[in-house]
C-alpha cells in the first residue's frame, strides 16, 4: 500500500515567507557537494546560503515563479523556477538586489570568487528556451515523504501548460536518479567546479504536450 501524501498545502511563495523559505533551502542544501566546496566553513555555510537564497527567492517572486509547501502555516519546502528568457538576472535586477549582494559578499568573504565562477558556469549553460528550476529543497527532517515531488508537480503545471522543456543542475550525484524519475535526462558530461570535482550535472526534461497539471492556488 502506498503511503498517503504529506498533509502540507502547496501555495505560491509570498514575499513575507521568503525568509522562512530561504532558511529551509539553506538547511536542505547545506551538504550538497557544490555548496560544501563553495562554502567550506561548516559553521558559516547555512548563514551564507540563507543570504543567497533570500536574494534568489525575492527575485523569483517578482520575475519568476516560486512555490512552498506549508504544514500548519510553517514553510517545509520551496522551489524557484524561471520562465524562458528570464534567467540569468538582468543588470537592472542585479542592481535591485545590490544591498543583498553586498551582504552576501561580506558573509562569504574569501569564497566570493568561487561563487562568482559557479554562477558564471551555471548561468551560461541555461538554455533560453527552457523553464529553469533554480532551487528545490525540503526541510531535512521532512525529506523523502513526497514534498519535493509535490513542489515539482506545481512547477510542471506551469511548464507543461506552456508545452516547454525545463532544465536544472545538481552537484549531488544521488539527485541524478531522482530527477531522471521525474523525466529529466543528462544533457552533457558533468562539468567540474574544481580539479577532481565536485561536478555540475546538467539535466533537461523535454516538452510534455497536452498535459495540464493543476497549479496550486494561494489559500
Kinemage of the C-alpha trace (Angstrom):
@kinemage 1
@onewidth
@group {chain A} dominant
@subgroup {mainchain}
@vectorlist {calphas} color= white
{ca unk a 1} P 0.000 0.000 0.000
{ca unk a 2} L 1.321 3.447 -0.935
{ca unk a 3} L 1.851 5.870 1.931
{ca unk a 4} L -0.526 8.848 1.877
{ca unk a 5} L 0.963 12.130 0.710
{ca unk a 6} L 2.095 14.542 3.422
{ca unk a 7} L -0.680 16.871 4.614
{ca unk a 8} L 1.134 20.037 3.551
{ca unk a 9} L -0.543 22.535 1.246
{ca unk a 10} L 1.328 23.775 -1.835
{ca unk a 11} L 0.941 27.510 -2.420
{ca unk a 12} L 2.721 30.251 -4.351
{ca unk a 13} L 5.511 31.856 -2.361
{ca unk a 14} L 4.673 35.288 -0.958
{ca unk a 15} L 7.246 37.922 -0.106
{ca unk a 16} L 6.527 37.623 3.606
{ca unk a 17} L 7.580 33.938 3.501
{ca unk a 18} L 10.863 34.496 1.619
{ca unk a 19} L 12.991 34.463 4.763
{ca unk a 20} L 11.444 31.199 6.028
{ca unk a 21} L 11.749 29.574 2.590
{ca unk a 22} L 15.412 30.644 2.342
{ca unk a 23} L 16.066 29.061 5.741
{ca unk a 24} L 14.535 25.784 4.528
{ca unk a 25} L 16.592 25.784 1.312
{ca unk a 26} L 19.799 26.570 3.194
{ca unk a 27} L 19.263 23.652 5.572
{ca unk a 28} L 18.201 21.299 2.780
{ca unk a 29} L 21.160 22.037 0.517
{ca unk a 30} L 23.938 22.644 3.046
{ca unk a 31} L 25.535 19.238 2.393
{ca unk a 32} L 25.328 19.339 -1.402
{ca unk a 33} L 28.896 18.814 -2.698
{ca unk a 34} L 28.855 22.054 -4.674
{ca unk a 35} L 27.961 24.155 -1.659
{ca unk a 36} L 30.373 22.281 0.589
{ca unk a 37} L 33.069 23.268 -1.917
{ca unk a 38} L 31.908 26.880 -2.273
{ca unk a 39} L 31.198 27.448 1.426
{ca unk a 40} L 33.813 25.263 3.160
{ca unk a 41} L 33.336 26.631 6.699
{ca unk a 42} L 30.506 24.454 8.042
{ca unk a 43} L 29.513 26.749 10.912
{ca unk a 44} L 29.013 29.615 8.433
{ca unk a 45} L 27.546 27.696 5.498
{ca unk a 46} L 23.846 27.834 6.277
{ca unk a 47} L 24.083 31.523 7.174
{ca unk a 48} L 25.753 32.212 3.833
{ca unk a 49} L 23.229 30.098 1.943
{ca unk a 50} L 20.299 31.826 3.664
{ca unk a 51} L 21.579 35.168 2.436
{ca unk a 52} L 21.999 33.826 -1.094
{ca unk a 53} L 18.545 32.257 -1.214
{ca unk a 54} L 16.816 35.327 0.183
{ca unk a 55} L 18.121 37.097 -2.902
{ca unk a 56} L 17.155 34.261 -5.259
{ca unk a 57} L 13.653 33.853 -3.861
{ca unk a 58} L 12.951 37.593 -3.771
{ca unk a 59} L 13.893 37.751 -7.436
{ca unk a 60} L 11.837 34.677 -8.341
{ca unk a 61} L 8.721 36.097 -6.644
{ca unk a 62} L 8.987 39.174 -8.844
{ca unk a 63} L 10.330 37.794 -12.117
{ca unk a 64} L 9.884 34.011 -11.995
{ca unk a 65} L 7.645 31.626 -10.087
{ca unk a 66} L 8.081 30.064 -6.664
{ca unk a 67} L 6.039 27.666 -4.533
{ca unk a 68} L 6.297 26.433 -0.971
{ca unk a 69} L 4.842 23.548 0.971
{ca unk a 70} L 3.337 24.545 4.305
{ca unk a 71} L 2.351 22.427 7.287
{ca unk a 72} L 0.145 24.230 9.813
{ca unk a 73} L 1.309 27.525 8.315
{ca unk a 74} L 5.032 26.701 8.565
{ca unk a 75} L 7.171 26.521 5.388
{ca unk a 76} L 8.527 22.996 4.906
{ca unk a 77} L 9.819 23.097 1.316
{ca unk a 78} L 10.435 25.529 -1.535
{ca unk a 79} L 11.034 25.666 -5.273
{ca unk a 80} L 12.037 28.555 -7.529
{ca unk a 81} L 11.605 28.299 -11.287
{ca unk a 82} L 12.087 30.841 -14.062
{ca unk a 83} L 10.180 31.039 -17.388
{ca unk a 84} L 12.130 31.016 -20.660
{ca unk a 85} L 14.191 34.138 -21.203
{ca unk a 86} L 14.075 35.377 -17.591
{ca unk a 87} L 17.329 33.838 -16.336
{ca unk a 88} L 20.053 34.881 -15.706
{ca unk a 89} L 19.186 38.117 -13.945
{ca unk a 90} L 19.472 41.329 -15.958
{ca unk a 91} L 21.716 44.198 -14.886
{ca unk a 92} L 18.646 46.055 -13.585
{ca unk a 93} L 17.651 43.082 -11.436
{ca unk a 94} L 21.190 42.775 -10.084
{ca unk a 95} L 21.056 46.461 -9.190
{ca unk a 96} L 17.747 45.964 -7.388
{ca unk a 97} L 19.455 43.265 -5.301
{ca unk a 98} L 22.653 45.280 -4.729
{ca unk a 99} L 22.132 45.550 -0.965
{ca unk a 100} L 21.708 41.798 -0.613
{ca unk a 101} L 24.685 41.165 -2.891
{ca unk a 102} L 26.870 43.375 -0.709
{ca unk a 103} L 25.785 41.464 2.393
{ca unk a 104} L 26.466 38.119 0.679
{ca unk a 105} L 29.954 39.329 -0.281
{ca unk a 106} L 30.549 40.326 3.338
{ca unk a 107} L 29.362 36.945 4.646
{ca unk a 108} L 31.238 34.857 2.120
{ca unk a 109} L 34.410 36.962 2.123
{ca unk a 110} L 37.231 34.719 0.882
{ca unk a 111} L 34.837 32.449 -1.072
{ca unk a 112} L 33.405 35.196 -3.308
{ca unk a 113} L 35.492 34.427 -6.404
{ca unk a 114} L 34.483 30.758 -6.340
{ca unk a 115} L 30.820 31.698 -6.001
{ca unk a 116} L 31.093 34.083 -8.946
{ca unk a 117} L 32.721 31.335 -11.032
{ca unk a 118} L 29.940 28.900 -10.075
{ca unk a 119} L 27.314 31.482 -11.042
{ca unk a 120} L 29.003 32.139 -14.373
{ca unk a 121} L 29.262 28.427 -15.198
{ca unk a 122} L 25.634 27.687 -14.365
{ca unk a 123} L 24.111 30.841 -15.861
{ca unk a 124} L 25.960 30.417 -19.153
{ca unk a 125} L 24.579 26.885 -19.511
{ca unk a 126} L 20.884 27.696 -19.020
{ca unk a 127} L 19.095 27.410 -22.394
{ca unk a 128} L 16.943 30.431 -23.213
{ca unk a 129} L 14.010 28.273 -24.402
{ca unk a 130} L 13.509 26.355 -21.141
{ca unk a 131} L 11.929 26.820 -17.749
{ca unk a 132} L 14.843 26.820 -15.307
{ca unk a 133} L 14.483 25.117 -11.925
{ca unk a 134} L 16.846 27.311 -9.932
{ca unk a 135} L 16.312 25.783 -6.476
{ca unk a 136} L 14.422 22.935 -4.815
{ca unk a 137} L 14.645 21.813 -1.218
{ca unk a 138} L 12.698 20.331 1.688
{ca unk a 139} L 13.429 20.695 5.392
{ca unk a 140} L 15.895 17.882 6.216
{ca unk a 141} L 13.747 16.211 8.873
{ca unk a 142} L 10.789 16.050 6.475
{ca unk a 143} L 12.523 14.753 3.349
{ca unk a 144} L 11.654 11.560 1.429
{ca unk a 145} L 7.918 11.893 2.092
{ca unk a 146} L 6.816 13.364 -1.243
{ca unk a 147} L 7.051 17.108 -0.636
{ca unk a 148} L 9.734 17.618 -3.273
{ca unk a 149} L 7.657 15.806 -5.873
{ca unk a 150} L 4.620 17.912 -4.993
{ca unk a 151} L 6.661 21.060 -5.483
{ca unk a 152} L 7.914 19.749 -8.814
{ca unk a 153} L 4.321 18.936 -9.793
{ca unk a 154} L 3.386 22.572 -9.156
{ca unk a 155} L 6.273 23.639 -11.394
{ca unk a 156} L 5.259 21.134 -14.068
{ca unk a 157} L 1.798 22.697 -14.075
{ca unk a 158} L 3.443 25.810 -15.496
{ca unk a 159} L 5.989 24.050 -17.701
{ca unk a 160} L 3.554 21.599 -19.269
{ca unk a 161} L 0.893 24.263 -19.678
{ca unk a 162} L 3.479 26.139 -21.746
{ca unk a 163} L 4.398 22.955 -23.634
{ca unk a 164} L 8.031 23.826 -22.975
{ca unk a 165} L 11.121 21.956 -21.809
{ca unk a 166} L 12.732 22.556 -18.428
{ca unk a 167} L 16.314 22.490 -17.227
{ca unk a 168} L 18.172 22.179 -13.935
{ca unk a 169} L 21.575 21.451 -12.441
{ca unk a 170} L 22.632 19.485 -9.382
{ca unk a 171} L 26.006 18.840 -7.783
{ca unk a 172} L 24.738 15.847 -5.807
{ca unk a 173} L 25.171 12.602 -7.778
{ca unk a 174} L 22.322 10.890 -5.876
{ca unk a 175} L 19.941 13.519 -7.240
{ca unk a 176} L 20.527 12.444 -10.835
{ca unk a 177} L 18.359 9.339 -10.434
{ca unk a 178} L 15.726 11.358 -8.566
{ca unk a 179} L 15.394 13.821 -11.416
{ca unk a 180} L 15.528 11.116 -14.067
{ca unk a 181} L 12.455 9.573 -12.415
{ca unk a 182} L 10.748 12.939 -12.963
{ca unk a 183} L 11.573 12.923 -16.665
{ca unk a 184} L 14.947 14.703 -16.811
{ca unk a 185} L 17.950 13.392 -18.728
{ca unk a 186} L 21.606 14.487 -18.659
{ca unk a 187} L 22.411 16.888 -21.481
{ca unk a 188} L 26.241 16.867 -21.374
{ca unk a 189} L 29.183 15.469 -19.471
{ca unk a 190} L 29.374 16.801 -15.901
{ca unk a 191} L 31.406 19.994 -15.500
{ca unk a 192} L 33.958 20.178 -12.656
{ca unk a 193} L 33.851 23.018 -10.139
{ca unk a 194} L 37.471 22.207 -9.328
{ca unk a 195} L 40.086 19.652 -10.305
{ca unk a 196} L 38.647 16.292 -9.288
{ca unk a 197} L 35.171 17.680 -8.595
{ca unk a 198} L 32.621 18.334 -7.330
{ca unk a 199} L 30.690 18.144 -10.544
{ca unk a 200} L 27.756 20.039 -12.041
{ca unk a 201} L 25.207 17.663 -13.592
{ca unk a 202} L 23.005 19.454 -16.133
{ca unk a 203} L 19.625 17.867 -16.933
{ca unk a 204} L 16.736 18.641 -19.275
{ca unk a 205} L 13.120 17.491 -19.397
{ca unk a 206} L 11.545 17.577 -22.835
{ca unk a 207} L 8.194 19.124 -23.681
{ca unk a 208} L 5.149 17.332 -22.254
{ca unk a 209} L 2.376 18.197 -24.682
{ca unk a 210} L -1.313 18.292 -23.891
{ca unk a 211} L -0.599 17.822 -20.176
{ca unk a 212} L -2.432 20.030 -17.728
{ca unk a 213} L -1.175 19.588 -14.188
{ca unk a 214} L -3.267 21.761 -11.873
{ca unk a 215} L -1.347 24.598 -10.227
{ca unk a 216} L -1.969 25.260 -6.565
{ca unk a 217} L -3.728 28.471 -5.618
{ca unk a 218} L -2.890 30.595 -2.644
{ca unk a 219} L -5.132 29.919 0.312
